[in-house]
Amino acid sequence: MRGRLRVLAGRRELPTAGCVDSQTVRATETVGAAACGYDAGKKLKGQKRHVVVDTLGLLLCVIVTAASVQDPRRRASGPGAAAREVLHHHAGLG
């Protein structure tokens, strides 16, 4: 469906660029302790949503990690870098 929308908008079916962003959200009591972390920058305990959209704003990929995982855009190695690699792979961006 995304491919059809892109073609209707005058773009190629498969995206060649995307935008990565993340958002920290508080965890509910139903989320296990292993899936939670503390985001020192936001001062929140919870989870982080890493999202990739194409240049039209169409969703390509979402990964949920513990909030303690650093934003993949700002870290060259570690869990954040692993999240970035997974996002790019699943979003089809390389």
C-alpha positions in Angstrom: 0.0 0.0 0.0 2.8 2.4 0.9 4.4 1.7 -2.5 1.2 2.6 -4.3 0.8 5.8 -2.3 4.4 6.8 -3.2 3.8 6.2 -6.9 0.6 8.2 -6.8 2.6 11.0 -5.3 5.1 10.9 -8.1 7.8 9.1 -6.2 9.6 5.8 -6.7 7.8 2.8 -5.1 10.7 2.1 -2.7 12.1 4.9 -0.5 15.8 5.8 -0.7 15.8 8.1 2.3 14.1 8.3 5.7 14.0 10.2 8.9 14.7 8.6 12.3 13.2 9.9 15.5 12.5 8.6 19.0 10.1 9.3 21.9 10.4 8.2 25.5 7.1 7.2 27.1 6.3 6.2 30.7 5.9 2.5 31.2 2.7 1.1 32.7 2.7 -1.5 35.4 2.0 -4.2 32.8 5.5 -3.7 31.2 8.1 -5.9 32.8 11.2 -4.5 34.5 13.5 -6.0 31.8 11.8 -4.0 29.1 12.1 -0.7 31.0 14.9 1.7 31.5 15.7 5.2 32.6 16.1 8.1 30.2 18.4 10.5 32.1 17.8 13.3 29.5 14.0 13.2 29.9 14.1 12.0 33.5 11.6 9.2 32.7 11.5 5.5 33.5 9.9 3.6 30.6 10.3 2.7 27.0 11.5 4.4 23.9 9.9 4.3 20.5 12.3 4.6 17.5 10.4 5.4 14.3 11.5 5.7 10.7 9.3 7.5 8.1 10.0 8.2 4.4 10.2 11.7 2.9 6.4 11.7 2.5 5.9 10.9 6.2 4.8 7.3 5.6 5.8 4.8 8.3 8.6 2.5 7.4 9.6 0.9 10.8 9.0 1.1 14.5 11.2 -0.5 17.3 10.5 -0.3 21.0 13.5 -0.5 23.4 14.1 0.3 27.0 14.3 4.1 27.6 18.0 3.7 28.6 19.0 2.9 25.0 20.5 6.0 23.6 19.0 7.6 20.5 20.6 5.7 17.6 21.4 8.9 15.7 23.8 10.1 18.4 25.8 7.0 19.2 28.4 5.2 17.0 28.3 1.9 18.9 26.3 0.0 21.6 22.6 -0.7 21.8 21.6 2.6 20.1 23.8 1.7 17.1 22.2 -1.8 17.0 18.7 -0.2 17.0 19.8 2.1 14.1 21.0 -0.8 12.1 17.8 -2.8 12.7 15.7 0.3 11.7 17.6 0.9 8.5 17.5 -2.8 7.6 13.7 -3.2 8.2 13.0 0.2 6.6 14.8 -1.0 3.5 17.3 1.9 3.6 20.4 -0.2 3.7 
